[in-house]
Amino acid sequence: MSKFSKKRGSSSPGISTASLPDIVFMLLFFFMVVTVIRENELKVDVTIPMASELRKLENKSLTTYMFIGKPMRRYQGQYGDAPQLQLNDKFANKNQIPFFLEEKKLKVEERLRDKMITSLRIDNDVTMGFVTDVKTELRKAEQLRVNYAATQGDVVK
């Protein structure tokens, strides 16, 4: 005879699922708060050129995007089919670039303002004269850190 007897037929208790709905709703709420929804609606057609040497941006939260290209079909009746500049969700004139950048700088901490980058997403068919005018306005606004968006690929010579 043994002093300790083995329990036979006993099973462990089931896992309680009473708190499962609370956990699911907490996770749902967390992801709703944390998720960043796309800020800009693209109103111009941009076919980004290809490049062989690319680097990723370090801090995308400090990046300001400017789109240059031909307006999409639904906007061509109002803006024509000449290349246009898009800042945020609206078409803009080149003269508005300094004001646009100043608004962006005010939203960023002062110690990070010199690290801000302007990323130009320019269509292949835009003339260099238009791009030069935009770059001139960027210099006037003292925004000297400029990035040109491109996709990975072989450059045609």
N, C-alpha and C positions, 0 to 999 in steps of 0.2 A: 504494500500500500504506500501510496505517495501522499505526502503531506499537502501538496498543491494539486488541485485537480484542473484539468484542461476544460475550458468552456467550449462546448461544441454547438455549432449552429448559430452562433451569435454573429451578427453583421454590424459594420460600423453605421452610425446614423447618417442619413442623407444630408447633402449640403443645402443649407437654407437659401432660397432664392428670393426672399422677401425684400432684400435691399437692392436687387438687381435693377428694377426700374429707376431707382434713385441714381444709381451709378450711370446708367445709360443717359439720363437727362442731364446729369452734370457734365458728361463728356460732350454731349450735343451742344450744350450751352458754351462750354469752353471753346469748341471749334468754331462756333458762330461768332464769338467775340474775337478770336485770334486771326481768323481768315481775312486776308486782304483781298478785296475784290478789285478787279482791273480798273484802273483809274481813267484811262483815256480810251475814247472811242475813235478808231482810226477813220478819218474822213478823206484821206488822200491815198492813192495807189502808190505803194513803195515796193519796188523790186530792188532789194539790197544787193550791191555788187559783191563779187567773190574776191577773196584774198587768200594768200598762202600762209602768211604769218599773222596769227591772231593772238590776242591776250584777253582774258576775261576781266571784267570790271571788278575791283576789289569790294567796294561798298555801294551796292545798287540804291540804297536809301538816300545817298547823297548825289544821285545822278538825275539830271534834268533832261528830258527827251524833247527833241524838236524834230518834226517830220516835214520833209520837203518832197513834194511830188504833185502829180496831176490829180485834181479832185475826182472823187468817185462819180459815177454816172448820175446819181441822184442829186449831186451838188453842182454839176456842170451847168445847169440852166441858170443858176444864180452866180457862180464864180467863174464860168468859162472853163476852157481846157488848158490854160496856161499853168505852169507850176505855181503852187501856193505853199505858204508856210503855215503849219499847224502847231499851235502852242496849246497844250492840254487838249480840251475838247472843242476848240474854236479856231477858225482861220484868223490869221493875224497879219499885220503889216510888219515889215522889217523894223520900222521905227519903234514898235512895241516891245522888242526884245529886251532892252534895258529895264523896263518896268516889270516885265515878266520875271526876269532874273532877280530883281530886287525883292519882289514878293516871295520868291522861293528862299532867298537868303534869310529873310526875316523869320521864316518858319524853322530854321536850323540853328542849333546852338552856335554861339559866337566862335568858340574854339574850333569848330568844324567847317566854318564857312570857306576857309582857304583850300579845303580838300574837295569842294564841290566840283563836279564834272558835268559838262554839257555833252550829251551824246546826240550826234546828228545822224538821223536815219534818212538817207537821201536816195531817191529813185535813180536808176541808171541813166535815164534820159534827161535829167535836169542839167542845164548848162552850168559851166563853172562860174560864169558871171554872177548868177543868182547865189551860188554858194559863197563866192567872194564877198558879196554884199552882206550876207548873213554873218560871215566871219568878221567883217569890219564892225558890225554892230556889237558882236561879242567882245571885240577888243575895246570898244568904247565903254562897255559895261564892266570892263576889267575882268572878264571871264576868259582866262587864258588856258584853262585846262579843257581841251576839246577832244572828243572821241568820235571816230567815224565808225558806224556800225557796218559790219560785213559778215558774210557767211563763209564757212570753210570750203575751199575748192581751189582748183588750178586757175591761175590767171591767164587769160588769153592775150597773147602779145600781137 
